[in-house]
Amino acid sequence: MNTNIVWHPAAVSASEKRSLHGHNPCVLWYTGLSGSGKSTISNAVDRLLFERGCHTFLLDGDNVRHGLNRDLGFDDASRVENIRRISEVSKLMLEAGLIVGTAFISPFIADRQLARSLIGASFIEVFIDTPLHECEKRDPKGLYQKARAGDIKHFTGISSPYEAPMAAELHIRTTQLSIREAAEQIVHFLEQRQIVAPLDME
């Protein structure tokens, strides 16, 4: 770290931002295989929160790779850097008082632990648990077919491992829930954590 770099404190406090937004900030870290439903469910949650007047932002894996992380590949080192950058961006948005959703495969436990350590107590891991065979059956982008054919290298679940969370705050089994039910379960968790107020209290 350059000793000439000095951290400047913010003039607006975290409590002032909470008062303005009407809710507490957090990071919902969605993880799961490609095709598991991370983007779909995180968007459904974002919609429910928006309808309540919450201030949110959703970081989607593909979208971020169009800009901030477009210089990164999909080898292990690039995946690690991808998650590090997203963690730092999420932390900045958290400090702005937002409810942040991040929909990334983030296949390695160590990287998700790094994100948790950077973000702190406001980190909520959401395991979108969809069996590999179901993800392959859905294959919305045709990626599994290409990976099986050897056209895509370092593909999670096929030629690169996915390390499932051992103790995620939320475990969403998509074969047992509709998209709406999954989203409502996540929002209910936020109510229990007193991040957002229950509807009858708003």
MDTraj code that builds the backbone (N, CA, C; nanometers):
import mdtraj as md
import numpy as np

residues = "MET ASN THR ASN ILE VAL TRP HIS PRO ALA ALA VAL SER ALA SER GLU LYS ARG SER LEU HIS GLY HIS ASN PRO CYS VAL LEU TRP TYR THR GLY LEU SER GLY SER GLY LYS SER THR ILE SER ASN ALA VAL ASP ARG LEU LEU PHE GLU ARG GLY CYS HIS THR PHE LEU LEU ASP GLY ASP ASN VAL ARG HIS GLY LEU ASN ARG ASP LEU GLY PHE ASP ASP ALA SER ARG VAL GLU ASN ILE ARG ARG ILE SER GLU VAL SER LYS LEU MET LEU GLU ALA GLY LEU ILE VAL GLY THR ALA PHE ILE SER PRO PHE ILE ALA ASP ARG GLN LEU ALA ARG SER LEU ILE GLY ALA SER PHE ILE GLU VAL PHE ILE ASP THR PRO LEU HIS GLU CYS GLU LYS ARG ASP PRO LYS GLY LEU TYR GLN LYS ALA ARG ALA GLY ASP ILE LYS HIS PHE THR GLY ILE SER SER PRO TYR GLU ALA PRO MET ALA ALA GLU LEU HIS ILE ARG THR THR GLN LEU SER ILE ARG GLU ALA ALA GLU GLN ILE VAL HIS PHE LEU GLU GLN ARG GLN ILE VAL ALA PRO LEU ASP MET GLU".split()
xyz = np.array([
    [0.0851, -0.1198, 0.0000],
    [0.0000, 0.0000, 0.0000],
    [0.0886, 0.1248, 0.0000],
    [0.0597, 0.2174, -0.0895],
    [0.1328, 0.3425, -0.0983],
    [0.1048, 0.4283, 0.0255],
    [0.2100, 0.4700, 0.0939],
    [0.1916, 0.5479, 0.2170],
    [0.1395, 0.6888, 0.1903],
    [0.1381, 0.7301, 0.0637],
    [0.0846, 0.8624, 0.0285],
    [-0.0670, 0.8613, 0.0095],
    [-0.1250, 0.7420, 0.0165],
    [-0.2704, 0.7297, 0.0000],
    [-0.3362, 0.7348, 0.1380],
    [-0.4302, 0.8271, 0.1550],
    [-0.4953, 0.8474, 0.2847],
    [-0.6456, 0.8270, 0.2702],
    [-0.7052, 0.7500, 0.3635],
    [-0.8501, 0.7278, 0.3615],
    [-0.9217, 0.8518, 0.4135],
    [-1.0187, 0.9012, 0.3364],
    [-1.0952, 1.0183, 0.3764],
    [-1.2328, 0.9752, 0.4270],
    [-1.2680, 1.0128, 0.5487],
    [-1.3992, 0.9753, 0.6031],
    [-1.5121, 1.0472, 0.5302],
    [-1.6281, 0.9802, 0.5253],
    [-1.7444, 1.0371, 0.4571],
    [-1.8155, 1.1379, 0.5463],
    [-1.8721, 1.2393, 0.4840],
    [-1.9443, 1.3422, 0.5593],
    [-2.0840, 1.2960, 0.5986],
    [-2.1385, 1.2001, 0.5236],
    [-2.2719, 1.1468, 0.5515],
    [-2.2553, 1.0111, 0.6190],
    [-2.3146, 0.9932, 0.7339],
    [-2.2968, 0.8703, 0.8109],
    [-2.3828, 0.7565, 0.7577],
    [-2.3463, 0.6341, 0.7967],
    [-2.4233, 0.5158, 0.7575],
    [-2.5647, 0.5227, 0.8135],
    [-2.5800, 0.5736, 0.9352],
    [-2.7139, 0.5831, 0.9949],
    [-2.8007, 0.6841, 0.9212],
    [-2.7405, 0.7911, 0.8716],
    [-2.8164, 0.8890, 0.7922],
    [-2.8650, 0.8271, 0.6623],
    [-2.7815, 0.7452, 0.6008],
    [-2.8220, 0.6775, 0.4773],
    [-2.9335, 0.5775, 0.5034],
    [-2.9243, 0.5043, 0.6145],
    [-3.0309, 0.4103, 0.6500],
    [-3.1625, 0.4838, 0.6713],
    [-3.1547, 0.5982, 0.7357],
    [-3.2761, 0.6768, 0.7597],
    [-3.3376, 0.7246, 0.6283],
    [-3.2519, 0.7656, 0.5344],
    [-3.2995, 0.8130, 0.4041],
    [-3.3634, 0.7000, 0.3244],
    [-3.2970, 0.5845, 0.3220],
    [-3.3450, 0.4736, 0.2392],
    [-3.4615, 0.3978, 0.3029],
    [-3.4676, 0.3967, 0.4345],
    [-3.5761, 0.3257, 0.5010],
    [-3.5496, 0.1774, 0.5196],
    [-3.4264, 0.1367, 0.5031],
    [-3.3896, -0.0040, 0.5237],
    [-3.2404, -0.0114, 0.5510],
    [-3.1957, -0.1256, 0.5971],
    [-3.0535, -0.1486, 0.6185],
    [-2.9897, -0.1999, 0.4899],
    [-2.8607, -0.1769, 0.4709],
    [-2.7928, -0.2298, 0.3529],
    [-2.7472, -0.3738, 0.3753],
    [-2.7283, -0.4455, 0.2670],
    [-2.6702, -0.5796, 0.2742],
    [-2.6246, -0.6195, 0.1344],
    [-2.5505, -0.7290, 0.1290],
    [-2.5099, -0.7879, 0.0012],
    [-2.5661, -0.9292, -0.0047],
    [-2.6540, -0.9522, -0.0994],
    [-2.7065, -1.0866, -0.1267],
    [-2.6166, -1.1499, -0.2321],
    [-2.5359, -1.2461, -0.1882],
    [-2.4368, -1.3067, -0.2781],
    [-2.4930, -1.4387, -0.3312],
    [-2.5509, -1.4340, -0.4511],
    [-2.6092, -1.5531, -0.5132],
    [-2.4985, -1.6360, -0.5791],
    [-2.4925, -1.7642, -0.5458],
    [-2.3947, -1.8533, -0.6057],
    [-2.4627, -1.9829, -0.6505],
    [-2.4132, -2.0398, -0.7581],
    [-2.4695, -2.1641, -0.8104],
    [-2.4173, -2.1882, -0.9503],
    [-2.4460, -2.3041, -1.0015],
    [-2.4003, -2.3422, -1.1350],
    [-2.4611, -2.2532, -1.2433],
    [-2.3971, -2.2526, -1.3587],
    [-2.4552, -2.1856, -1.4749],
    [-2.5897, -2.2508, -1.5064],
    [-2.6917, -2.1682, -1.5241],
    [-2.8242, -2.2211, -1.5528],
    [-2.9045, -2.2585, -1.4295],
    [-2.8497, -2.2312, -1.3117],
    [-2.9197, -2.2693, -1.1880],
    [-3.0391, -2.1794, -1.1589],
    [-3.0361, -2.0569, -1.2122],
    [-3.1448, -1.9631, -1.1871],
    [-3.1027, -1.8412, -1.1073],
    [-2.9724, -1.8202, -1.0926],
    [-2.9225, -1.7061, -1.0134],
    [-2.9763, -1.5732, -1.0647],
    [-2.9600, -1.5485, -1.1947],
    [-3.0022, -1.4205, -1.2514],
    [-3.1530, -1.4035, -1.2430],
    [-3.2263, -1.5101, -1.2726],
    [-3.3722, -1.5035, -1.2710],
    [-3.4246, -1.4748, -1.1309],
    [-3.3738, -1.5472, -1.0321],
    [-3.4215, -1.5301, -0.8955],
    [-3.3759, -1.3972, -0.8376],
    [-3.2515, -1.3596, -0.8628],
    [-3.2034, -1.2314, -0.8094],
    [-3.2815, -1.1150, -0.8680],
    [-3.3202, -1.1240, -0.9935],
    [-3.4026, -1.0196, -1.0544],
    [-3.5427, -1.0179, -0.9945],
    [-3.5965, -1.1354, -0.9632],
    [-3.7291, -1.1419, -0.9000],
    [-3.7250, -1.0793, -0.7608],
    [-3.6164, -1.1039, -0.6868],
    [-3.5993, -1.0413, -0.5556],
    [-3.5867, -0.8903, -0.5718],
    [-3.5076, -0.8476, -0.6683],
    [-3.4879, -0.7049, -0.6920],
    [-3.6207, -0.6356, -0.7215],
    [-3.7056, -0.7026, -0.7985],
    [-3.8371, -0.6466, -0.8307],
    [-3.9236, -0.6334, -0.7060],
    [-3.9255, -0.7355, -0.6213],
    [-4.0052, -0.7295, -0.4987],
    [-3.9567, -0.6170, -0.4077],
    [-3.8260, -0.6027, -0.3964],
    [-3.7702, -0.4979, -0.3116],
    [-3.7983, -0.3591, -0.3690],
    [-3.7871, -0.3478, -0.5009],
    [-3.8168, -0.2193, -0.5667],
    [-3.9619, -0.1785, -0.5408],
    [-4.0524, -0.2756, -0.5477],
    [-4.1943, -0.2461, -0.5252],
    [-4.2215, -0.2011, -0.3827],
    [-4.1316, -0.2301, -0.2919],
    [-4.1424, -0.1835, -0.1537],
    [-4.0732, -0.0487, -0.1335],
    [-4.0120, 0.0023, -0.2383],
    [-3.9440, 0.1299, -0.2267],
    [-3.8001, 0.1190, -0.1809],
    [-3.7432, -0.0014, -0.1845],
    [-3.6046, -0.0203, -0.1421],
    [-3.5083, 0.0287, -0.2494],
    [-3.3914, 0.0708, -0.2058],
    [-3.2852, 0.1168, -0.2953],
    [-3.1890, 0.0003, -0.3176],
    [-3.1855, -0.0495, -0.4400],
    [-3.1107, -0.1716, -0.4693],
    [-3.0234, -0.1545, -0.5933],
    [-2.9304, -0.2483, -0.6089],
    [-2.8572, -0.2602, -0.7350],
    [-2.8173, -0.4056, -0.7515],
    [-2.8293, -0.4551, -0.8743],
    [-2.7984, -0.5945, -0.9035],
    [-2.6781, -0.6030, -0.9964],
    [-2.5758, -0.6738, -0.9522],
    [-2.4561, -0.6994, -1.0327],
    [-2.4660, -0.8407, -1.0886],
    [-2.4787, -0.8505, -1.2194],
    [-2.4926, -0.9809, -1.2852],
    [-2.3611, -1.0186, -1.3528],
    [-2.3267, -1.1465, -1.3436],
    [-2.1980, -1.1932, -1.3939],
    [-2.1704, -1.1570, -1.5383],
    [-2.2642, -1.1851, -1.6275],
    [-2.2449, -1.1549, -1.7693],
    [-2.2346, -1.0053, -1.7932],
    [-2.3209, -0.9293, -1.7247],
    [-2.3216, -0.7837, -1.7451],
    [-2.1895, -0.7205, -1.7032],
    [-2.1357, -0.7644, -1.5901],
    [-2.0099, -0.7079, -1.5405],
    [-1.8948, -0.7394, -1.6350],
    [-1.9001, -0.8552, -1.6994],
    [-1.7937, -0.8920, -1.7929],
    [-1.8024, -0.8140, -1.9248],
    [-1.9086, -0.7391, -1.9444],
    [-1.9154, -0.6496, -2.0603],
    [-1.8352, -0.5215, -2.0367],
    [-1.8047, -0.4902, -1.9111],
    [-1.7361, -0.3644, -1.8807],
    [-1.6217, -0.3821, -1.7848],
    [-1.6511, -0.3730, -1.6562],
    [-1.5490, -0.3757, -1.5519],
    [-1.4522, -0.4928, -1.5664],
    [-1.5047, -0.6110, -1.5962],
    [-1.4210, -0.7307, -1.5991],
    [-1.4058, -0.7903, -1.7391],
    [-1.4150, -0.7065, -1.8399],
    [-1.4069, -0.7593, -1.9759],
    [-1.2671, -0.8070, -2.0128],
    [-1.1683, -0.7701, -1.9321],
    [-1.0310, -0.8128, -1.9594],
    [-0.9996, -0.9493, -1.8989],
    [-1.0955, -1.0094, -1.8276],
    [-1.0710, -1.1358, -1.7584],
    [-1.1246, -1.2545, -1.8375],
    [-1.0541, -1.3658, -1.8269],
    [-1.0997, -1.4900, -1.8888],
    [-1.1750, -1.5753, -1.7880],
    [-1.1712, -1.7080, -1.8074],
    [-1.2441, -1.7987, -1.7193],
    [-1.1536, -1.9033, -1.6562],
    [-1.0235, -1.8842, -1.6669],
    [-0.9310, -1.9705, -1.5949],
    [-0.9412, -1.9394, -1.4458],
    [-0.8820, -2.0238, -1.3635],
    [-0.8977, -2.0085, -1.2185],
    [-0.8502, -1.8723, -1.1682],
    [-0.7344, -1.8260, -1.2174],
    [-0.6809, -1.6975, -1.1718],
    [-0.7753, -1.5823, -1.2077],
    [-0.8331, -1.5880, -1.3271],
    [-0.9256, -1.4833, -1.3701],
    [-1.0535, -1.4861, -1.2875],
    [-1.0992, -1.6053, -1.2537],
    [-1.2198, -1.6167, -1.1715],
    [-1.1969, -1.5550, -1.0334],
    [-1.0787, -1.5790, -0.9778],
    [-1.0458, -1.5216, -0.8473],
    [-1.0474, -1.3691, -0.8539],
    [-0.9844, -1.3128, -0.9571],
    [-0.9806, -1.1674, -0.9725],
    [-1.1198, -1.1115, -0.9999],
    [-1.2000, -1.1845, -1.0754],
    [-1.3377, -1.1451, -1.1034],
    [-1.4153, -1.1247, -0.9727],
    [-1.4035, -1.2222, -0.8835],
    [-1.4754, -1.2148, -0.7567],
    [-1.4174, -1.1064, -0.6662],
    [-1.2863, -1.0880, -0.6670],
    [-1.2255, -0.9828, -0.5847],
    [-1.2789, -0.8451, -0.6249],
    [-1.2832, -0.8198, -0.7559],
    [-1.3326, -0.6898, -0.8025],
    [-1.4788, -0.6703, -0.7650],
    [-1.5584, -0.7739, -0.7839],
    [-1.7009, -0.7632, -0.7514],
    [-1.7200, -0.7400, -0.6023],
    [-1.6386, -0.8040, -0.5211],
    [-1.6464, -0.7847, -0.3764],
    [-1.6203, -0.6392, -0.3405],
    [-1.5190, -0.5802, -0.4023],
    [-1.4860, -0.4404, -0.3729],
    [-1.5973, -0.3464, -0.4196],
    [-1.6526, -0.3723, -0.5373],
    [-1.7630, -0.2899, -0.5876],
    [-1.8850, -0.3040, -0.4964],
    [-1.9140, -0.4278, -0.4558],
    [-2.0278, -0.4524, -0.3670],
    [-2.0115, -0.3781, -0.2352],
    [-1.8895, -0.3762, -0.1843],
    [-1.8625, -0.3069, -0.0582],
    [-1.8878, -0.1569, -0.0721],
    [-1.8483, -0.0997, -0.1849],
    [-1.8745, 0.0424, -0.2084],
    [-2.0242, 0.0706, -0.2118],
    [-2.0997, -0.0149, -0.2793],
    [-2.2444, 0.0043, -0.2875],
    [-2.3102, -0.0170, -0.1520],
    [-2.2553, -0.1100, -0.0753],
    [-2.3038, -0.1321, 0.0609],
    [-2.2863, -0.0055, 0.1441],
    [-2.1700, 0.0580, 0.1294],
    [-2.1426, 0.1813, 0.2038],
    [-2.2336, 0.2955, 0.1590],
    [-2.2868, 0.2840, 0.0358],
    [-2.3828, 0.3831, -0.0122],
    [-2.5227, 0.3581, 0.0434],
    [-2.5394, 0.2465, 0.1156],
    [-2.6667, 0.2180, 0.1801],
    [-2.7608, 0.1315, 0.0999],
    [-2.7103, 0.0682, -0.0058],
    [-2.7960, -0.0099, -0.0941],
    [-2.8083, -0.1559, -0.0508],
    [-2.9146, -0.2207, -0.0967],
    [-2.9247, -0.3663, -0.0921],
    [-2.8692, -0.4154, -0.2254],
    [-2.7570, -0.4840, -0.2199],
    [-2.6843, -0.5231, -0.3406],
    [-2.7041, -0.6717, -0.3661],
    [-2.7407, -0.7066, -0.4889],
    [-2.7458, -0.8455, -0.5305],
    [-2.6298, -0.8740, -0.6238],
    [-2.5626, -0.9871, -0.6059],
    [-2.4557, -1.0260, -0.6968],
    [-2.4845, -1.1670, -0.7461],
    [-2.5035, -1.1819, -0.8750],
    [-2.5368, -1.3120, -0.9335],
    [-2.4176, -1.3626, -1.0143],
    [-2.3324, -1.4401, -0.9470],
    [-2.2115, -1.4946, -1.0074],
    [-2.1976, -1.6407, -0.9697],
    [-2.1432, -1.7199, -1.0591],
    [-2.1184, -1.8599, -1.0243],
    [-2.0317, -1.8666, -0.8999],
    [-1.9269, -1.7854, -0.8950],
    [-1.8301, -1.7825, -0.7836],
    [-1.8080, -1.9231, -0.7283],
    [-1.7394, -2.0071, -0.8051],
    [-1.7375, -2.1511, -0.7761],
    [-1.6522, -2.1948, -0.6582],
    [-1.5615, -2.1100, -0.6108],
    [-1.4664, -2.1552, -0.5095],
    [-1.5004, -2.1015, -0.3703],
    [-1.4998, -2.1898, -0.2721],
    [-1.5303, -2.1513, -0.1344],
    [-1.4364, -2.0413, -0.0869],
    [-1.3083, -2.0541, -0.1182],
    [-1.2090, -1.9562, -0.0710],
    [-1.2406, -1.8157, -0.1215],
    [-1.2885, -1.8055, -0.2453],
    [-1.3203, -1.6740, -0.3014],
    [-1.4442, -1.6145, -0.2356],
    [-1.5421, -1.6989, -0.2077],
    [-1.6611, -1.6488, -0.1389],
    [-1.6280, -1.6098, 0.0044],
    [-1.5333, -1.6801, 0.0657],
    [-1.4877, -1.6424, 0.1988],
    [-1.4156, -1.5077, 0.1959],
    [-1.3389, -1.4851, 0.0891],
    [-1.2735, -1.3553, 0.0721],
    [-1.3777, -1.2446, 0.0608],
    [-1.4809, -1.2691, -0.0194],
    [-1.5888, -1.1704, -0.0334],
    [-1.6536, -1.1439, 0.1021],
    [-1.6786, -1.2496, 0.1772],
    [-1.7404, -1.2343, 0.3092],
    [-1.6511, -1.1514, 0.4024],
    [-1.5203, -1.1785, 0.3971],
    [-1.4279, -1.1066, 0.4851],
    [-1.4182, -0.9592, 0.4472],
    [-1.4271, -0.9285, 0.3170],
    [-1.4217, -0.7898, 0.2724],
    [-1.5501, -0.7148, 0.3070],
    [-1.6627, -0.7809, 0.2918],
    [-1.7926, -0.7157, 0.3071],
    [-1.8384, -0.7130, 0.4521],
    [-1.8050, -0.8180, 0.5260],
    [-1.8374, -0.8200, 0.6683],
    [-1.9734, -0.8800, 0.7006],
    [-2.0314, -0.8348, 0.8108],
    [-2.1536, -0.8948, 0.8642],
    [-2.2744, -0.8777, 0.7725],
    [-2.2660, -0.7869, 0.6786],
    [-2.3786, -0.7622, 0.5870],
    [-2.3787, -0.8575, 0.4675],
    [-2.2852, -0.9525, 0.4648],
    [-2.2749, -1.0504, 0.3568],
    [-2.3734, -1.1640, 0.3824],
    [-2.4590, -1.1909, 0.2848],
    [-2.5577, -1.2990, 0.2943],
    [-2.5390, -1.3906, 0.1734],
    [-2.4918, -1.5113, 0.2000],
    [-2.4696, -1.6071, 0.0903],
    [-2.6003, -1.6788, 0.0581],
    [-2.6361, -1.6783, -0.0702],
    [-2.7598, -1.7414, -0.1165],
    [-2.7222, -1.8515, -0.2159],
    [-2.7331, -1.9745, -0.1724],
    [-2.6980, -2.0886, -0.2572],
    [-2.8183, -2.1255, -0.3431],
    [-2.8084, -2.0975, -0.4728],
    [-2.9133, -2.1375, -0.5679],
    [-2.8798, -2.2798, -0.6119],
    [-2.9420, -2.3736, -0.5446],
    [-2.9070, -2.5155, -0.5561],
    [-2.9929, -2.5836, -0.6629],
    [-2.9318, -2.6047, -0.7769],
    [-2.9962, -2.6756, -0.8873],
    [-2.9028, -2.7869, -0.9331],
    [-2.9496, -2.9121, -0.9361],
    [-2.8620, -3.0223, -0.9756],
    [-2.8039, -3.0004, -1.1154],
    [-2.6827, -3.0520, -1.1363],
    [-2.6151, -3.0360, -1.2648],
    [-2.7004, -3.0850, -1.3805],
    [-2.7659, -3.2008, -1.3633],
    [-2.8454, -3.2554, -1.4740],
    [-2.9610, -3.1630, -1.5108],
    [-3.0149, -3.0923, -1.4105],
    [-3.1233, -2.9980, -1.4380],
    [-3.0692, -2.8741, -1.5094],
    [-2.9522, -2.8265, -1.4673],
    [-2.8907, -2.7128, -1.5355],
    [-2.8596, -2.7459, -1.6805],
    [-2.8111, -2.8676, -1.7024],
    [-2.7810, -2.9104, -1.8399],
    [-2.9083, -2.9215, -1.9218],
    [-3.0156, -2.9653, -1.8592],
    [-3.1424, -2.9777, -1.9312],
    [-3.1950, -2.8401, -1.9711],
    [-3.1780, -2.7435, -1.8812],
    [-3.2217, -2.6070, -1.9130],
    [-3.1291, -2.5453, -2.0178],
    [-3.0009, -2.5444, -1.9875],
    [-2.8936, -2.4926, -2.0747],
    [-2.9399, -2.3729, -2.1571],
    [-2.9830, -2.2629, -2.0922],
    [-3.0434, -2.1510, -2.1647],
    [-2.9512, -2.0844, -2.2670],
    [-2.8202, -2.0944, -2.2475],
    [-2.7258, -2.0311, -2.3399],
    [-2.6544, -2.1324, -2.4285],
    [-2.6877, -2.2593, -2.4141],
    [-2.6213, -2.3629, -2.4931],
    [-2.4772, -2.3874, -2.4519],
    [-2.4419, -2.3464, -2.3292],
    [-2.3025, -2.3538, -2.2868],
    [-2.2605, -2.4949, -2.2475],
    [-2.3514, -2.5688, -2.1845],
    [-2.3160, -2.7050, -2.1436],
    [-2.2885, -2.7927, -2.2652],
    [-2.3675, -2.7751, -2.3677],
    [-2.3465, -2.8520, -2.4902],
    [-2.2084, -2.8226, -2.5490],
    [-2.1713, -2.6954, -2.5493],
    [-2.0396, -2.6573, -2.6008],
    [-1.9282, -2.7097, -2.5110],
    [-1.9518, -2.7058, -2.3783],
    [-1.8508, -2.7541, -2.2841],
    [-1.8302, -2.9041, -2.2992],
    [-1.9389, -2.9780, -2.3156],
    [-1.9294, -3.1232, -2.3336],
    [-1.8552, -3.1573, -2.4625],
    [-1.8688, -3.0698, -2.5620],
    [-1.8016, -3.0921, -2.6903],
    [-1.6562, -3.0471, -2.6875],
    [-1.6156, -2.9835, -2.5758],
    [-1.4778, -2.9366, -2.5640],
    [-1.4535, -2.8001, -2.6233],
    [-1.5616, -2.7309, -2.6617],
    [-1.5471, -2.5990, -2.7232],
    [-1.5259, -2.4888, -2.6186],
    [-1.5642, -2.5136, -2.4938],
    [-1.5440, -2.4171, -2.3859],
    [-1.4564, -2.4828, -2.2802],
    [-1.3457, -2.4197, -2.2497],
    [-1.2552, -2.4707, -2.1480],
    [-1.2906, -2.4093, -2.0118],
    [-1.2487, -2.4741, -1.9055],
    [-1.2671, -2.4239, -1.7684],
    [-1.4148, -2.3951, -1.7385],
    [-1.5025, -2.4852, -1.7797],
    [-1.6459, -2.4623, -1.7591],
    [-1.6892, -2.5288, -1.6283],
    [-1.7452, -2.4495, -1.5390],
    [-1.7825, -2.4975, -1.4062],
    [-1.8844, -2.6102, -1.4138],
    [-1.8548, -2.7167, -1.3419],
    [-1.9434, -2.8320, -1.3383],
    [-1.9059, -2.9387, -1.4384],
    [-1.8273, -2.9003, -1.5400],
    [-1.7861, -2.9952, -1.6428],
    [-1.6347, -3.0146, -1.6378],
    [-1.5600, -2.9105, -1.6681],
    [-1.4138, -2.9205, -1.6698],
    [-1.3477, -2.8377, -1.5603],
    [-1.4287, -2.7741, -1.4779],
    [-1.3790, -2.6968, -1.3645],
    [-1.4748, -2.7191, -1.2481],
    [-1.4251, -2.7320, -1.1259],
    [-1.5117, -2.7699, -1.0135],
    [-1.6019, -2.6571, -0.9647],
    [-1.7132, -2.6972, -0.9041],
    [-1.7969, -2.6047, -0.8284],
    [-1.7993, -2.6536, -0.6841],
    [-1.7573, -2.5685, -0.5921],
    [-1.7537, -2.6034, -0.4506],
    [-1.8768, -2.5437, -0.3827],
    [-1.9728, -2.6294, -0.3531],
    [-2.0994, -2.5834, -0.2963],
    [-2.0793, -2.5270, -0.1560],
    [-2.1567, -2.4257, -0.1188],
    [-2.1484, -2.3708, 0.0172],
    [-2.1794, -2.4767, 0.1221],
    [-2.1083, -2.4692, 0.2331],
    [-2.1316, -2.5619, 0.3432],
    [-2.2351, -2.5089, 0.4416],
    [-2.2448, -2.3766, 0.4518],
    [-2.3365, -2.3184, 0.5508],
    [-2.3864, -2.1824, 0.5023],
    [-2.4485, -2.1808, 0.3858],
    [-2.5029, -2.0557, 0.3327],
    [-2.6171, -2.0062, 0.4208],
    [-2.6316, -1.8756, 0.4293],
    [-2.7438, -1.8200, 0.5060],
    [-2.8778, -1.8624, 0.4463],
    [-2.8814, -1.8741, 0.3146],
    [-3.0038, -1.9166, 0.2463],
    [-2.9713, -2.0283, 0.1481],
    [-3.0501, -2.1339, 0.1526],
    [-3.0319, -2.2488, 0.0630],
    [-3.1610, -2.2645, -0.0168],
    [-3.1569, -2.2241, -0.1438],
    [-3.2755, -2.2241, -0.2293],
    [-3.2695, -2.3445, -0.3231],
    [-3.3599, -2.4393, -0.3028],
    [-3.3662, -2.5593, -0.3868],
    [-3.4665, -2.5342, -0.4989],
    [-3.4165, -2.5072, -0.6161],
    [-3.5040, -2.4580, -0.7227],
    [-3.5983, -2.5639, -0.7780],
    [-3.5662, -2.6905, -0.7580],
    [-3.6566, -2.7952, -0.8080],
    [-3.7799, -2.8077, -0.7198],
    [-3.7789, -2.7421, -0.6039],
    [-3.8908, -2.7499, -0.5104],
    [-3.9706, -2.6205, -0.5001],
    [-3.9219, -2.5139, -0.5650],
    [-3.9839, -2.3828, -0.5515],
    [-4.0041, -2.3182, -0.6875],
    [-4.1096, -2.2401, -0.6998],
    [-4.1243, -2.1548, -0.8172],
    [-4.0319, -2.0349, -0.8010],
    [-4.0142, -1.9588, -0.9085],
    [-3.9313, -1.8379, -0.9004],
    [-3.9894, -1.7417, -0.7973],
    [-4.1193, -1.7248, -0.7988],
    [-4.1861, -1.6348, -0.7041],
    [-4.1651, -1.6824, -0.5611],
    [-4.1814, -1.8112, -0.5372],
    [-4.1647, -1.8652, -0.4025],
    [-4.0212, -1.8473, -0.3531],
    [-3.9253, -1.8694, -0.4424],
    [-3.7846, -1.8522, -0.4058],
    [-3.7573, -1.7065, -0.3680],
    [-3.8075, -1.6143, -0.4496],
    [-3.7865, -1.4722, -0.4235],
    [-3.8512, -1.4302, -0.2925],
    [-3.9709, -1.4777, -0.2674],
    [-4.0407, -1.4428, -0.1430],
    [-3.9689, -1.4999, -0.0211],
    [-3.9100, -1.6175, -0.0358],
    [-3.8345, -1.6770, 0.0745],
    [-3.7135, -1.5904, 0.1103],
    [-3.6475, -1.5372, 0.0086],
    [-3.5309, -1.4517, 0.0317],
    [-3.5725, -1.3200, 0.0969],
    [-3.6802, -1.2597, 0.0485],
    [-3.7275, -1.1339, 0.1072],
    [-3.7733, -1.1564, 0.2510],
    [-3.8368, -1.2693, 0.2773],
    [-3.8787, -1.3017, 0.4142],
    [-3.7571, -1.3113, 0.5069],
    [-3.6490, -1.3671, 0.4564],
    [-3.5254, -1.3741, 0.5343],
    [-3.4758, -1.2332, 0.5679],
    [-3.4847, -1.1420, 0.4722],
    [-3.4433, -1.0036, 0.4958],
    [-3.5316, -0.9378, 0.6018],
    [-3.6584, -0.9733, 0.6033],
    [-3.7474, -0.9238, 0.7085],
    [-3.7030, -0.9773, 0.8450],
    [-3.6728, -1.1062, 0.8507],
    [-3.6306, -1.1675, 0.9769],
    [-3.5008, -1.1053, 1.0282],
    [-3.4134, -1.0692, 0.9359],
    [-3.2863, -1.0062, 0.9726],
    [-3.3026, -0.8559, 1.0000],
    [-3.4240, -0.8058, 0.9874],
    [-3.4547, -0.6638, 1.0093],
    [-3.3780, -0.5727, 0.9135],
    [-3.3552, -0.6243, 0.7930],
    [-3.2948, -0.5433, 0.6881],
    [-3.4034, -0.4621, 0.6185],
    [-3.5169, -0.5263, 0.5940],
    [-3.6345, -0.4549, 0.5443],
    [-3.7492, -0.4819, 0.6420],
    [-3.8426, -0.3891, 0.6467],
    [-3.9570, -0.4051, 0.7364],
    [-4.0621, -0.4956, 0.6713],
    [-4.1315, -0.5777, 0.7503],
    [-4.2437, -0.6547, 0.6958],
    [-4.3464, -0.5616, 0.6344],
    [-4.4203, -0.6124, 0.5368],
    [-4.5167, -0.5277, 0.4653],
    [-4.6178, -0.4623, 0.5590],
    [-4.6643, -0.5332, 0.6606],
    [-4.7665, -0.4757, 0.7480],
    [-4.7112, -0.3711, 0.8436],
    [-4.5765, -0.3507, 0.8391],
    [-4.5152, -0.2484, 0.9240],
    [-4.4656, -0.1294, 0.8432],
    [-4.4730, -0.1394, 0.7104],
    [-4.4187, -0.0310, 0.6269],
    [-4.5176, 0.0844, 0.6184],
])
top = md.Topology()
chain = top.add_chain()
for i, resn in enumerate(residues, 1):
    res = top.add_residue(resn, chain, resSeq=i)
    for name in ("N", "CA", "C"):
        top.add_atom(name, md.element.get_by_symbol(name[0]), res)
traj = md.Trajectory(xyz[None], top)
